[in-house]
Amino acid sequence: MLERFGQATREWFGAAFAAPTDAQAGAWRAIGDGHHALVVAPTGSGKTLAAFLWSLDRLAREPVPADPKRRCRVLYVSPLKALAVDVERNLRAPLAGIRHAAARLGVPQPDITVGMRTGDTPADERRAFQRTPPDILITTPESLFLLLTSAARESLAGVETVIIDEVHAVAATKRGAHLALSLERLDAMLPRPAQRIGLSATVRPIEETARFLGGSSHVEVVQPRTAKTIEVSVQVPVEDMTQLDEVGEPEEGSRRASIWPAVEERVFDLIGRHQSTIVFTNSRRSAERLCARLNELAADASLAASGSAAADSALAAGQGTRWMPAAIMAQSGAATGAPPVIARAHHGSVSREERKHIEESLKSGQLPAVVATSSLELGIDMGSVDLVVQIEAPPSVAAGLQRVGRAGHQVGAVSRGVVFPKHRGDLLSCAVVAERMGDGAIEELRYPRNPLDVLAQQIVAMVALDPWPLADLAALVRRAAPFAELPDSALHAVLDMLSGRYPSTAFAELRPRLVWDRAADLLTGRPGAQRLAVTSGGTIPDRGLFGVFLAGAERAARVGELDEEMVYESRVGDVFLLGSTSWRIEDITPDRVLVSPAPGAAARMPFWKGDQPGRPVELGRAIGARLRALVRQDDETATAALRAGGLDDWAAGNLMAYLREQREATRALPDDRTVVVERFRDELGDWRLAVHCVLGAKVNGPWALAVARRLTERYGVDAQVMPSDDGIVVRLPDTADQPPGAELVAFDPEEITQLVEESVGTSAMFASRFRECAARSLLLPAATRAAASHCGSSGRRPPSCWTSPGSMRTFRSRSKRPASAYRTSSTCLAWWG
């Protein structure tokens, strides 16, 4: 395949690599033939270079277009800003190599420019893009939408190739549907549609992802057979997880029984025995907490190595491990303020500059470890990382593969990972995920069909710039895979809604966003539509986060962001951790927190409240099937099977003991075919009904709605019904009558469907999702949105039919038009997943 490249490109590649990988050879063949291509190969197989090198070679050999507006010919779309920064950095080597090779060969040296456009791009660089666009633009889905909805779209008129990295990360979400429409809008303004190249290491089924990538066009799939090796072990650092009081020496009751001290010490030991380590957690709070403890352990080890006298002196000065009283921690926890000598925390609430510094420090070997969330999960090349540690089971097999794939991120290297369960109930999930990671059994994805809130937003953005005949707009929308089967009734209902044709006066405070000339079937935007689309576009919901900025800085220096509830619990003078650094609060404004550095000071742990995606149903079934198989085997055979699946001796022993005790207590275990229901009195004397179901929150959530509805109808009680990935807990007030049993949670299929549909409209979930859908549709009144974004420390939002949960209960009864029916269906589907 290299003979199809220019001489300078061949020279550089031959000097840098022994030979192309199978993924690269297959990709170059498909790209060279002009086809859309989906390249599916394990991490470290050279996918990104495979996508870029063909374009780099063409840019090097072709003359620069005379029209500066047509200079940008390659568009790279990344789902993560961190990945975009990483790719921009990694392009420097081939660009410099091709230039040097051209100089040695005596041929003209190419001048290929690379630019970046994300939410972190400074305003002056954004303006420069409009005047002098680069040859290659690296961006995100949201920034691409903004470019297409502004005058800067003219600078994309020369795009010939679009590379979509980690396509699986967006395909199954509304963000992916939004991107699909943006790509069709881009094609509509080009002389000919751009060639699309999708990259992914974990995707199934491939045909679904290929349809998403190409829309109405054919996509050639490149999936070479590879021998990428994943080694995952599940380890428990204590012999008996029920005897946690025996772990460590707690200081006068300040540390309760917990597995965390043992896990922290084992992780600290693993970091010391490896060159570079990434530790993944499933939440930002856990990342900050674990990172702080690792640094405290490193500080204690350093003091111990320097001698007992020095250690005693440091402790007396407050530099050693001290524990803050639990009474002042609230939801936050505390850290002693050890200097970050061994690990740094990396997550989405850490500022861009800090994340970039952390990534560079890990790559250069200056930093032994990073504790991260999913912010480092996708495609980022961390060079010398030789171990990945996962705290508790990853949210899915696909996520686990992506995370462990950060280790050994080179062609032919082995990716090694260690998983630590947080409690005995987490052991089985960890075991099953580890086994399925080794087998490559990732979950199926399915792109959303007809998400009408996304459609509404893109329509407003399109007509804000140009008038659109309805037939042309409908044809463009249906070229995107998520909207390929969009019925006219749904499209017309959305247009009715956007043009102000509402079902009742209850929606009078909504403002029309476009004009629909039904005689000419022409759509035009109303004044302010473009500004609204630019300022409120995208699909990521606003979670009420407060920006954290450096106090007294001449230019706003962003440190990160905090959850609004964390801010409400904080006061001026408090010290908290963010990015493994202590910060003192100097002021709290309605939308930001001003801080100053407080190095070494004891600090509160931050926390963030957010939605958990919930266990995939496919993974839940796999967990149930594995449990059923273990129960049928004798202990010796089952233990041997667990050890063969990657569990160490203590992990296997703890899991088998846990299953034995559960079977003795309930006589049965929940699996993929069995639901166990138990009833008991809690410590307050109230009845509890526990429904054990391993299928995940996407099943248990709607089920819990139906249970709550039945309790209200049959018993007239408003009970607490709490779903989770592992089941449902119902708390019943004490009554003289016999409390309900298993019959409470048993439903006929037709009955539960009706109950869920009737109940979802009165749930808090519906109110929350409806507000998100309304905002995504650009329907929220501007005043309401502004007030919601700057509600101040009171946390009160103005009453509105779009912010009051009570109004949600009357929504479906007031609006019977097709648009409302589709929107209700959209909310139901968001819950069911």
C-alpha positions in Angstrom: 0.0 0.0 0.0 2.9 2.4 0.6 3.5 2.8 -3.1 0.3 4.8 -3.3 1.8 7.5 -1.1 4.2 10.3 -2.1 7.9 9.9 -1.9 8.4 12.0 1.2 5.6 10.2 3.1 7.0 6.8 2.2 10.4 7.9 3.3 9.2 9.1 6.7 6.9 6.1 7.3 9.7 3.6 6.4 12.1 5.2 8.8 9.6 5.4 11.6 7.8 2.0 11.4 8.8 -1.5 10.3 5.6 -2.0 8.3 1.9 -1.0 8.2 -0.4 -2.8 10.5 -3.3 -4.7 9.0 -5.7 -2.0 10.1 -3.6 0.7 8.4 -3.3 -1.3 5.1 -7.0 -2.0 5.0 -8.0 1.6 5.8 -5.7 3.0 3.2 -7.1 0.7 0.6 -10.7 1.8 1.4 -9.8 5.5 1.7 -7.7 5.4 -1.5 -10.7 4.0 -3.4 -12.8 7.0 -2.2 -15.2 5.0 0.0 -16.6 6.0 3.4 -14.7 3.7 5.9 -15.3 2.4 9.4 -12.0 1.1 10.9 -12.5 -1.2 13.8 -9.3 -2.4 15.5 -8.0 -2.7 19.1 -6.3 0.2 20.9 -2.7 0.7 19.9 -3.2 -0.6 16.3 -2.5 2.7 14.6 -6.1 3.6 13.6 -5.6 7.4 14.0 -2.5 7.4 11.8 -4.3 5.2 9.3 -7.0 7.8 9.0 -4.7 10.8 8.9 -1.8 9.7 6.8 -3.7 9.5 3.5 -5.0 13.0 4.0 -1.5 14.3 5.1 0.0 12.9 2.0 -2.6 14.4 -0.2 -2.2 17.8 1.5 1.6 17.6 1.0 1.3 16.9 -2.7 -1.5 19.1 -3.7 -1.2 22.9 -4.1 -2.8 25.1 -1.5 -6.2 26.4 -2.8 -6.1 30.0 -4.1 -9.2 30.8 -2.1 -8.3 30.9 1.6 -11.8 29.9 2.6 -11.2 26.6 0.9 -8.0 25.8 2.6 -9.5 23.6 5.4 -9.8 20.2 3.7 -9.6 17.8 6.6 -12.0 17.9 9.6 -11.3 15.7 12.6 -14.2 15.3 15.1 -13.4 14.1 18.6 -16.0 13.3 21.3 -13.6 14.5 24.0 -11.6 17.7 24.2 -8.7 15.8 25.9 -8.6 13.5 22.9 -8.7 16.4 20.5 -5.7 18.0 22.3 -3.9 14.6 22.2 -4.4 14.1 18.5 -3.2 17.7 17.7 0.0 16.9 19.7 0.5 13.5 18.0 0.2 15.0 14.5 3.4 17.0 15.1 5.6 13.9 14.6 4.4 12.9 11.1 4.1 16.5 9.9 7.7 17.3 11.0 8.9 13.9 9.6 7.4 14.4 6.2 8.9 17.9 6.0 12.3 16.7 6.9 12.0 13.8 4.5 11.1 16.2 1.7 14.1 18.4 2.5 16.4 15.4 2.3 14.9 14.4 -1.0 15.1 17.9 -2.4 11.4 18.2 -3.1 9.2 21.2 -1.9 8.6 21.0 1.8 4.8 21.0 2.6 3.4 23.7 4.9 0.5 21.9 6.5 -1.2 23.8 9.3 -3.3 22.4 12.1 -6.0 24.3 14.1 -8.3 23.5 17.0 -11.8 24.6 17.7 -13.3 23.5 21.0 -15.2 25.2 23.9 -11.8 26.1 25.4 -10.5 27.9 22.2 -9.8 31.6 23.0 -11.8 34.2 21.1 -8.8 35.5 19.1 -8.1 32.1 17.8 -11.8 31.7 16.8 -11.7 34.9 14.8 -8.4 33.9 13.2 -10.0 30.7 11.9 -12.6 32.7 10.0 -9.9 34.7 8.3 -7.2 32.1 7.7 -8.5 28.5 8.3 -5.9 25.8 8.7 -5.5 22.7 6.5 -6.7 20.4 9.3 -9.3 21.4 11.8 -9.6 19.4 15.1 -13.0 20.0 16.8 -15.8 18.5 18.8 -19.5 17.8 17.8 -20.7 20.9 19.6 -18.1 23.2 18.1 -18.9 21.8 14.6 -22.5 22.7 15.2 -21.5 26.3 16.2 -19.3 26.7 13.1 -22.2 25.6 10.9 -24.6 28.0 12.6 -22.4 31.1 12.1 -20.6 33.0 9.4 -17.5 30.9 10.1 -19.2 28.0 8.1 -17.8 29.6 4.9 -14.3 28.5 6.1 -15.5 24.8 5.9 -16.4 25.1 2.2 -13.3 23.2 1.1 -13.6 20.1 3.5 -13.0 16.9 1.6 -12.4 14.4 4.5 -14.2 14.1 7.9 -12.6 11.8 10.5 -14.8 10.8 13.4 -12.8 9.2 16.2 -14.2 6.9 18.9 -17.5 6.8 16.9 -19.0 4.4 19.4 -18.9 7.0 22.1 -21.5 9.1 20.4 -23.4 6.7 18.1 -25.8 5.4 20.7 -26.7 8.9 22.2 -28.6 12.0 21.2 -25.2 13.6 20.8 -24.6 11.2 18.0 -27.9 12.1 16.3 -27.0 15.7 16.6 -23.6 15.1 15.0 -25.3 13.1 12.2 -27.4 16.1 11.3 -24.4 18.4 11.5 -22.5 16.2 9.0 -25.4 16.3 6.6 -25.6 20.1 6.9 -21.9 20.2 6.2 -22.3 18.0 3.1 -25.1 20.3 1.8 -22.7 23.2 1.6 -19.9 21.4 -0.2 -19.4 20.8 -3.9 -19.6 17.1 -3.2 -20.1 15.2 0.1 -17.0 14.7 2.2 -15.5 11.3 2.6 -16.2 10.0 6.2 -13.8 7.9 8.1 -14.9 6.4 11.5 -12.6 4.9 14.0 -13.4 2.6 17.0 -11.9 -0.1 19.0 -15.1 -1.3 20.7 -18.3 -1.5 18.7 -21.0 -4.0 18.1 -22.9 -4.5 15.9 -20.7 -3.1 13.2 -23.5 -2.8 10.7 -25.4 -0.5 13.0 -22.4 1.8 13.5 -21.7 1.8 9.8 -25.2 2.9 9.0 -24.9 5.7 11.6 -21.6 6.8 10.1 -22.6 6.8 6.4 -26.3 7.8 6.6 -27.8 7.0 3.2 -24.3 6.2 1.7 -22.5 2.8 1.7 -19.6 2.4 4.2 -16.8 -0.1 3.8 -15.9 -1.8 7.0 -12.2 -2.5 7.8 -11.9 -5.0 10.6 -8.7 -7.0 10.4 -8.2 -10.0 12.6 -5.8 -9.0 15.4 -4.2 -10.6 18.4 -4.4 -7.8 20.9 -3.9 -9.2 24.4 -5.9 -8.0 27.4 -4.9 -9.3 30.8 -7.3 -8.4 33.6 -7.3 -9.6 37.1 -9.8 -9.0 40.0 -8.0 -8.6 43.3 -9.3 -8.2 46.9 -6.7 -6.9 49.3 -8.2 -8.5 52.4 -8.8 -12.2 53.2 -12.3 -11.7 54.5 -14.4 -8.7 53.4 -16.7 -9.1 56.3 -13.9 -8.5 58.8 -12.9 -5.0 57.8 -12.4 -3.9 61.4 -9.2 -5.9 61.3 -7.7 -3.8 58.5 -5.2 -1.2 59.7 -5.1 0.6 63.0 -7.9 3.2 63.1 -7.0 6.3 65.1 -9.4 6.5 68.1 -12.5 5.9 66.1 -11.9 8.4 63.4 -11.9 5.7 60.8 -14.8 3.3 60.5 -14.7 -0.2 59.1 -14.0 0.2 55.4 -12.1 -1.6 52.6 -10.7 1.7 51.4 -7.5 1.7 53.5 -6.6 -1.7 52.2 -7.4 -0.7 48.6 -5.5 2.5 48.9 -2.4 0.8 50.2 -2.5 -1.9 47.4 -2.9 0.7 44.7 -0.1 2.7 46.2 2.1 -0.4 46.1 1.1 -1.1 42.4 2.0 2.4 41.4 5.4 2.0 43.0 6.0 -1.2 41.1 5.1 0.2 37.6 6.5 2.9 35.4 3.2 4.8 34.8 -0.3 4.0 36.1 -3.8 5.2 35.4 -6.3 4.6 38.1 -9.9 4.8 36.9 -12.9 5.5 39.2 -16.6 5.8 38.3 -17.1 9.2 39.8 -15.2 12.5 40.2 -15.5 12.5 44.0 -13.9 9.0 44.2 -11.1 10.2 41.9 -10.4 13.2 44.2 -10.6 11.2 47.3 -8.4 8.3 46.2 -5.8 10.7 44.7 -5.6 12.6 48.0 -5.1 9.4 49.9 -2.4 8.2 47.6 -0.5 11.4 48.0 -0.9 11.2 51.8 0.5 7.7 51.7 3.4 8.9 49.6 4.1 11.7 52.0 4.0 9.3 55.0 6.3 6.9 53.2 8.7 9.7 52.5 8.7 10.8 56.1 9.2 7.2 57.3 12.1 6.8 55.0 13.7 10.0 56.4 13.7 8.6 59.9 11.3 8.4 62.9 12.4 11.7 64.4 11.7 13.6 61.3 8.3 11.9 61.0 7.3 12.8 64.6 8.4 16.4 63.9 6.3 16.5 60.7 3.3 15.1 62.5 3.6 17.7 65.2 3.8 20.4 62.5 0.6 19.1 60.9 2.3 17.7 57.8 1.5 14.1 58.3 -1.7 12.2 58.1 -4.4 13.8 60.3 -8.1 13.1 60.1 -10.7 16.0 60.0 -13.7 15.5 62.4 -16.5 13.8 60.5 -19.0 16.3 61.8 -17.7 19.0 59.5 -17.4 16.9 56.3 -21.0 16.8 55.3 -21.1 15.0 51.9 -17.5 15.9 51.1 -15.0 14.1 53.2 -11.6 15.5 53.9 -7.9 15.4 52.9 -4.9 16.4 54.9 -3.4 18.5 52.1 -0.4 16.3 51.2 1.6 17.7 48.3 0.7 15.9 45.0 4.0 14.0 44.6 2.7 10.7 43.2 -0.7 11.2 41.6 -3.0 13.9 40.2 -6.8 13.8 39.7 -8.1 14.2 36.1 -11.8 14.6 35.3 -14.2 16.9 33.5 -14.4 19.4 36.4 -10.7 20.1 36.2 -9.7 23.1 34.0 -8.4 22.5 30.5 -5.0 23.9 31.4 -4.7 21.7 34.5 -5.7 18.6 32.5 -3.2 19.3 29.8 -0.4 19.8 32.4 -1.4 16.5 34.0 -1.4 14.6 30.7 2.0 16.0 29.8 3.5 15.1 33.2 2.3 11.5 32.9 3.6 11.2 29.3 7.0 12.6 30.2 7.4 10.3 33.2 7.4 13.1 35.8 4.1 11.9 37.3 3.9 8.2 38.3 0.1 8.0 38.3 -3.2 9.8 37.4 -6.5 9.1 39.0 -9.2 9.7 36.4 -12.8 9.2 35.4 -13.9 8.6 31.8 -12.1 11.8 30.9 -9.0 9.6 30.0 -11.0 6.7 28.7 -11.2 7.3 25.0 -8.3 6.9 22.5 -5.8 9.1 24.4 -2.2 7.9 23.8 -0.5 7.8 27.2 2.7 6.4 25.9 4.5 4.5 28.6 1.5 3.6 30.8 2.0 -0.1 31.7 -0.8 -0.7 34.2 -4.5 0.4 34.5 -6.3 0.1 37.9 -10.1 0.1 38.0 -11.9 0.8 41.3 -15.2 -1.1 41.3 -16.7 -2.7 38.2 -16.6 -0.4 35.1 -20.0 0.7 33.9 -19.8 -1.6 30.9 -17.6 -4.1 29.2 -16.9 -1.6 26.4 -15.8 1.0 28.9 -13.6 -1.5 30.7 -11.9 -2.4 27.4 -11.3 1.3 26.6 -9.8 1.9 30.0 -7.5 -1.1 30.2 -6.5 -0.3 26.6 -4.8 2.8 27.9 -2.0 0.5 29.1 0.3 -1.0 26.5 -1.0 1.5 23.9 1.5 0.3 21.3 1.2 -2.1 18.4 1.6 -5.7 19.8 1.8 -4.6 23.4 -0.2 -6.3 26.2 -2.7 -4.2 28.0 -2.8 -5.1 31.7 -5.4 -4.1 34.2 -6.4 -4.8 37.9 -9.9 -4.4 39.2 -10.7 -3.8 42.9 -14.3 -4.4 44.1 -15.5 -1.9 46.7 -17.8 -4.4 48.5 -18.9 -8.1 48.3 -21.9 -7.2 46.2 -19.5 -5.7 43.6 -17.4 -8.9 43.3 -19.7 -10.8 40.8 -20.0 -7.7 38.5 -16.2 -7.3 38.5 -15.7 -11.0 37.7 -18.2 -11.0 34.8 -16.9 -7.8 33.3 -13.3 -9.1 33.5 -14.2 -12.3 31.8 -16.2 -10.6 29.1 -13.4 -8.1 28.5 -11.0 -11.0 27.8 -13.5 -12.5 25.4 -14.2 -9.1 23.7 -17.9 -9.5 24.5 -18.9 -5.9 24.4 -22.5 -4.7 24.6 -24.6 -3.9 21.6 -25.2 -0.3 20.7 -28.2 1.2 18.9 -28.4 4.7 17.7 -31.6 6.6 18.7 -34.4 6.8 16.3 -36.1 10.1 15.6 -35.0 12.2 18.7 -37.3 15.1 18.1 -35.7 17.5 20.5 -32.4 17.2 18.5 -34.3 17.6 15.3 -36.0 20.8 16.6 -32.7 22.4 17.5 -31.1 21.6 14.2 -34.1 22.9 12.3 -33.9 26.2 14.2 -30.2 26.5 13.4 -30.7 25.8 9.7 -33.5 28.2 9.1 -31.8 30.9 11.2 -29.2 31.4 8.4 -31.1 30.5 5.2 -34.7 30.0 4.1 -35.4 26.3 3.6 -38.1 24.7 1.4 -39.7 22.0 3.5 -39.0 19.3 0.9 -35.3 20.1 0.8 -35.1 20.2 4.6 -36.9 16.9 5.0 -34.6 15.2 2.4 -31.5 16.4 4.3 -32.8 15.3 7.6 -33.7 11.8 6.3 -30.2 11.3 4.9 -29.0 11.1 8.6 -29.3 7.6 9.9 -31.2 8.4 13.1 -33.9 10.2 11.1 -34.0 7.9 8.0 -37.5 6.7 8.9 -38.9 10.0 10.2 -42.6 10.1 9.4 -44.1 13.3 7.9 -46.5 13.4 10.9 -43.6 13.8 13.4 -41.8 16.3 11.2 -44.9 18.4 10.8 -45.7 18.2 14.5 -42.2 19.5 15.3 -42.6 22.3 12.8 -46.1 23.1 14.3 -44.4 23.4 17.7 -41.5 25.6 16.5 -43.9 27.9 14.5 -46.2 28.5 17.5 -49.1 26.3 16.7 -49.6 25.0 20.3 -52.4 22.7 21.5 -53.6 25.1 24.2 -53.1 28.5 25.9 -51.2 26.7 28.6 -48.1 27.0 26.4 -48.6 30.7 25.7 -45.3 31.7 27.3 -43.4 29.8 24.6 -42.1 31.9 21.8 -42.2 30.7 18.1 -38.7 30.1 16.7 -39.5 30.0 13.0 -42.1 31.0 10.4 -43.7 28.3 8.3 -45.2 29.6 5.1 -47.6 26.8 4.4 -48.6 28.1 1.1 -45.1 28.1 -0.3 -43.9 25.4 2.2 -41.0 27.6 3.1 -39.3 27.8 6.5 -37.5 30.9 7.7 -36.1 31.9 11.1 -37.5 34.5 13.4 -35.3 37.3 14.8 -32.9 36.0 17.4 -33.1 32.4 16.2 -29.4 32.3 15.3 -28.3 33.7 18.7 -30.5 31.3 20.5 -29.1 28.3 18.6 -25.5 29.4 19.2 -25.9 30.1 22.9 -28.1 27.2 23.8 -27.1 24.5 21.2 -25.8 21.0 21.9 -27.3 18.0 23.7 -25.4 17.9 26.9 -27.8 19.1 29.7 -26.9 21.9 32.0 -26.4 20.4 35.5 -26.0 23.7 37.4 -22.3 23.6 37.8 -20.4 26.6 39.2 -17.2 27.7 37.5 -14.2 28.0 39.8 -11.9 30.9 38.9 -8.7 32.3 40.4 -9.4 35.4 42.5 -7.6 38.6 41.6 -6.4 37.4 38.2 -6.2 40.1 35.5 -7.8 37.6 33.0 -10.3 35.0 34.1 -8.2 31.9 35.0 -10.5 28.9 35.2 -9.5 26.3 37.8 -12.5 23.9 37.2 -16.1 23.6 38.3 -18.1 22.4 41.3 -21.6 21.0 41.8 -24.1 23.6 42.9 -25.0 21.6 46.0 -21.3 21.5 47.0 -21.2 25.3 46.6 -24.4 25.7 48.7 -22.7 23.8 51.6 -19.5 25.9 51.3 -18.6 29.3 52.9 -16.0 31.9 52.3 -12.8 30.7 53.8 -13.4 27.0 53.3 -10.7 25.0 51.7 -11.5 22.2 49.1 -9.6 19.9 46.8 -9.8 20.1 43.0 -7.4 18.4 40.7 -5.4 17.3 43.8 -4.7 20.9 44.7 -6.1 22.8 47.8 -8.0 26.0 47.1 -9.4 28.5 49.6 -12.8 30.2 48.8 -12.5 33.9 48.6 -15.9 34.7 47.3 -19.1 33.0 46.0 -21.1 34.9 43.2 -24.3 33.8 41.6 -22.5 31.7 39.0 -18.9 31.2 40.1 -16.6 30.5 43.0 -13.4 32.7 43.3 -10.5 31.0 45.0 -6.8 31.3 45.9 -4.2 28.6 46.2 -3.9 27.0 49.7 -1.0 24.5 49.3 -0.7 21.9 52.1 -3.9 23.0 53.9 -6.4 20.4 55.1 -9.2 20.4 52.6 -12.8 19.1 52.0 -13.4 16.6 49.3 -15.6 17.9 46.5 -18.7 16.0 45.3 -20.8 16.1 42.2 -24.4 14.9 41.7 -25.1 13.4 38.3 -27.0 10.8 36.5 -25.5 7.3 36.4 -25.9 5.5 33.1 -27.1 2.3 34.7 -26.0 -1.2 34.0 -26.7 -2.4 30.4 -29.4 -5.0 30.3 -27.1 -7.3 28.3 -24.5 -7.1 31.0 -27.1 -7.8 33.6 -28.2 -10.9 31.8 -24.6 -12.1 31.7 -24.2 -11.5 35.4 -27.3 -13.5 36.1 -26.2 -16.4 33.8 -22.8 -16.5 35.5 -24.4 -16.6 38.9 -26.7 -19.4 37.9 -23.7 -21.4 36.6 -21.8 -20.9 39.8 -24.7 -22.0 42.0 -25.0 -25.3 40.0 -21.3 -26.1 40.5 -19.7 -27.5 43.6 -17.4 -25.1 45.5 -14.2 -26.5 44.2 -15.2 -26.4 40.6 -16.7 -22.9 40.9 -13.6 -21.6 42.7 -11.4 -23.0 40.0 -13.5 -21.4 37.3 -13.3 -18.0 39.0 -9.6 -18.2 39.3 -9.3 -19.1 35.6 -11.4 -16.0 34.9 -8.9 -13.7 36.6 -9.9 -13.6 40.3 -7.2 -14.0 42.8 -7.6 -16.4 45.8 -9.1 -13.9 48.1 -11.5 -12.6 45.5 -12.7 -16.1 44.6 -13.0 -17.0 48.3 -14.9 -13.9 49.2 -17.3 -14.3 46.3 -18.1 -18.0 47.0 -18.6 -17.2 50.7 -20.9 -14.3 49.8 -23.1 -16.6 47.5 -23.3 -19.3 50.2 -24.4 -16.8 52.9 -27.0 -15.3 50.6 -28.4 -18.7 49.6 -28.6 -19.7 53.3 -30.5 -16.5 54.0 -33.0 -16.5 51.2 -32.8 -20.1 49.8 -32.5 -18.8 46.3 -30.3 -16.4 44.4 -31.3 -13.8 41.7 -30.1 -14.6 38.2 -31.1 -14.0 34.6 -34.2 -16.2 35.1 -35.0 -15.6 38.8 -36.1 -12.7 40.9 -35.9 -13.0 44.6 -38.3 -11.0 46.9 -37.7 -10.8 50.6 -39.7 -8.9 53.3 -38.3 -7.8 56.7 -38.5 -5.1 59.3 -35.8 -2.5 59.4 -34.2 -0.9 62.4 -37.1 1.6 62.8 -39.7 -1.1 62.8 -41.0 -0.3 59.3 -41.5 -3.0 56.7 -39.0 -3.3 53.9 -39.6 -5.2 50.6 -36.4 -6.0 48.7 -36.6 -7.1 45.1 -33.3 -8.6 43.9 -33.0 -8.3 40.2 -29.6 -8.2 38.4 -30.8 -6.8 35.1 -29.9 -3.2 36.0 -31.5 0.1 36.7 -32.9 0.4 33.1 -35.3 -2.4 34.0 -35.7 -1.8 37.7 -36.4 1.9 37.3 -39.6 1.5 35.2 -40.6 -1.5 37.3 -40.3 0.6 40.5 -42.7 3.2 38.9 -45.3 0.5 38.4 -44.8 -0.8 42.0 -45.3 2.7 43.4 -48.4 3.2 41.4 -49.9 -0.1 42.6 -49.1 0.7 46.2 -51.0 4.0 45.9 -54.0 2.4 44.2 -54.3 -0.7 46.4 -53.2 0.5 49.8 -53.4 4.3 49.6 -49.9 4.7 50.8 -47.1 6.9 49.3 -44.2 4.5 49.9 -40.6 5.1 49.2 -39.6 3.0 46.2 -35.9 3.1 45.3 -34.5 1.3 42.2 -30.8 0.5 41.6 -28.8 -1.8 39.3 -29.3 -4.7 41.7 -32.9 -4.4 42.5 -35.7 -2.4 44.2 -36.1 -1.5 47.8 -39.7 -0.6 49.0 -40.1 1.0 52.4 -43.7 0.6 53.8 -45.1 2.4 56.7 -46.1 0.1 59.6 -49.7 -1.0 59.3 -52.0 -3.3 61.3 -52.8 -5.2 58.2 -50.5 -7.9 56.7 -48.0 -6.1 54.5 -47.8 -6.9 50.8 -45.6 -9.7 49.6 -44.2 -10.8 46.3 -47.6 -10.3 44.6 -47.0 -6.6 44.8 -44.2 -6.7 42.3 -45.7 -9.3 39.8 -47.3 -7.8 36.7 -48.7 -9.0 33.4 -46.7 -7.6 30.4 -49.7 -5.5 29.2 -50.5 -4.2 32.7 -47.0 -3.0 33.4 -46.7 -1.3 30.1 -49.8 0.7 30.8 -48.8 1.5 34.4 -45.4 2.8 33.4 -46.8 5.0 30.6 -49.4 6.4 33.0 -46.9 6.9 35.9 -43.9 8.4 34.0 -45.7 11.7 33.5 -46.0 12.3 37.2 -42.5 11.3 38.1 -39.5 13.5 39.0 -37.6 11.8 36.2 -40.2 13.0 33.7 -40.0 16.6 34.9 -36.2 16.6 34.7 -36.1 14.9 31.3 -38.8 17.2 30.0 -36.9 20.3 31.0 -33.8 18.9 29.3 -35.8 18.1 26.1 -37.4 21.6 26.1 -34.0 23.2 26.5 -32.6 21.0 23.8 -35.4 22.0 21.5 -34.6 25.7 22.1 -38.1 26.1 23.6 -37.3 27.4 27.1 -38.1 31.1 27.4 -34.9 33.1 27.5 -35.7 34.7 30.9 -36.4 31.4 32.4 -33.1 30.0 31.1 -31.1 33.0 32.3 -32.7 32.8 35.8 -32.1 29.1 35.9 -28.4 29.6 35.1 -27.9 32.3 37.6 -30.2 31.2 40.5 -27.6 32.2 43.1 -27.0 30.6 46.4 -30.7 30.3 47.2 -31.0 27.7 44.5 -34.6 28.8 43.8 -35.8 28.8 40.2 -38.7 30.9 39.0 -42.1 29.2 38.7 -42.8 28.3 35.1 -44.8 25.6 33.2 -41.3 24.4 32.1 -39.7 24.3 35.6 -42.5 23.3 37.9 -42.9 19.5 38.4 -46.5 20.0 39.2 -47.1 21.4 35.7 -45.6 18.2 34.3 -48.5 16.2 35.7 -50.9 18.1 33.6 -48.8 18.1 30.5 -50.1 15.0 28.8 -53.7 15.9 29.6 -53.4 19.3 28.1 -51.5 18.4 25.0 -52.9 15.6 22.8 -51.2 16.6 19.6 -48.7 14.3 17.9 -45.7 16.4 19.0 -46.5 15.9 22.6 -47.0 12.2 22.1 -43.6 11.9 20.5 -42.0 14.0 23.2 -43.6 11.8 25.9 -42.3 8.7 24.1 -38.9 10.3 23.9 -38.8 10.7 27.7 -40.0 7.1 28.3 -37.3 5.8 26.0 -34.7 7.9 27.8 -35.5 6.1 31.0 -35.8 2.6 29.4 -32.5 3.2 27.6 
